[in-house]
Amino acid sequence: MTIASESDKQTSALNRRNEHDYSLQLNRWFLKPIGAWPESRTTTITERLLSRIIQITCYALIAFTVVPCMMYFYFEEQDLDTKINSVGPVSHWIMSGINYTSLLWRSKDIRRCIEHMESDWCAVSRNVDRGVMLRYAKFGRSVAGFCAVFMHCGVFSYSVVNSLTPMIVMVGNETVSARRLPCPFYSKLLDTSRDPANEIVLMIQFLSGFIANSIIVGACSLAAVFAMHVCGQFAVLYTWLNELVDEKKGKPTAESKLANIVEHHLRVLNFISRFEKIMNQICLVELVGCTMNLCLLGFCSIKEWNARNTKAITTYGLVFISLSFNIFIFCYIGEIITEQCKKVGEMAYFINWYRLPHKTALGIVLIISRSGIVIKITAGKLIHLSLMTFGDVIKTSAAYLNILRTVM
C-alpha cells in the first residue's frame, strides 16, 4: 500500500512538472534560438557560452541593418517621401534591439517568475484546481502561437514583397535593376546595386528581420503566458473562497482555509508585481513604436492607394493587422489582470460570510481592502494598459496621420 502510494505521488509530481513545461514550451521555442531564455542553476558552462555567442550575433545582425540604414538617412537620401517609407521598417529593428536588451537585463526576474510558476504547479493537489490551471495554460499557449503567426507573417510578407519589387538605379550612364532591400543600405559602405552584394545584404536582412520578429514575439508570448497563469491562480482562489463557508467533518476549518486564501492571494500579487517589473519597459517601447508605425502605415497605404498598387496595399494591411494585434495583446493583458484583481474583493463580499465565525468574517474585510489596491500593468509606469488604451493608440495614430497628410 505504501509503495503504491509513493508511486502515485511520484507520478502526480511528474505530471504537474510536465504540465508546467507544457505551459512554457512555446516560450522556450521562441526565446532559446535568440539566446534570451533565462539561465538556471542547471545550465552548463557550454550552454552559457553558446548563449553569449548567440546574443552577440543577434546584436550584430540588428546593428548590420540599423546602422547603414541610419547613415543612408543622414548622408545619402534627400527625398522626404523615401525617408518616411523607410522609417517604419528601421524603427521595427530599433524597437526589437531595445526589447532584446530589456529581456536580457530582466533575465533573473524572468527566471524567478518561471520558478514561481513551477512552485504553483507543484503545490496544486486537487484535480479540479489543476484542471482550471491547465485550461488557462492552454489559452496562454494559443495566444503565444497567434502572436508568432501574426508578427512573422506580417513583417516577413513585407520583406518578401519589397524584395520582389525591382529597384532601378543609375550607375554612371548605365541603368541597373536590383532587388529592393527591406531597409535601405548606405552605398559608401557597400554597393548593393550589384550582385552578389545585393543578394548577401538581402539574406542578412531577412535573417536579421527574423531575429527582430522573434524578440517581439518572445516578449509578447511571455507576457501572455504569465498573464494566463495569473488568471489561473485567481480562478483557484475564487474556488477556495466559495468553499470557505463549507463545514464538513474531516475538512480544514474556516480559519485554516482563510489563512491559505490570504497566503495564496499575496503570492499571486507578488507574481504580478514581478511580472509588471519585467514588462513595463517593453510595453512602453511597443506602445510608442506601434503608435508611430500605425500612423506611417496609414500614410503609405494612402499613397499606394492613389497609385493603384494593390500588392503594396495588401502587404501594408498585413503589417497593420500584425502590429495592431501585438499592441492589443499587451492592452488586453493589462485589462484582464486589473479586472481579476478587483474580482477577488467582489467574490469575497458575495460569499456567505455571515455564516462564518465572527473573527474569521473580519478577516474577509482585509481581503476586500487589499483587493482595492490593484497592481496595474503599465507602459513605463506612465500609462495603464487597458482596452481603453488600445483605443487611444488607434485614435492617436489616426490624429498623427491627419497631421502628416496635411504637412505632406
Disulfide bonds with the S-S distance in Angstrom:
none
